[in-house]
Amino acid sequence: MTLFLGERAMAPRDFWSLTLPEIGAVLGGGASPATRRADLARLMEAFPDGE
């Protein structure tokens, strides 16, 4: 977030509308698909959607 909102002066609305592939492209996108799935699973557990 610091890179996008701070250094790149992106509006928060624009940051939150980015897709994971877009973020990965800016950050170098070096993670494997398995790593991205593991990261997503970890985030989903940490921040579950309400029922």
Residue pairs with C-beta under 8 A, 6 or more apart in sequence:
1 15
3 26
3 27
4 10
4 15
4 18
4 23
4 26
5 12
5 15
20 36
20 40
21 29
24 31
24 36
31 39
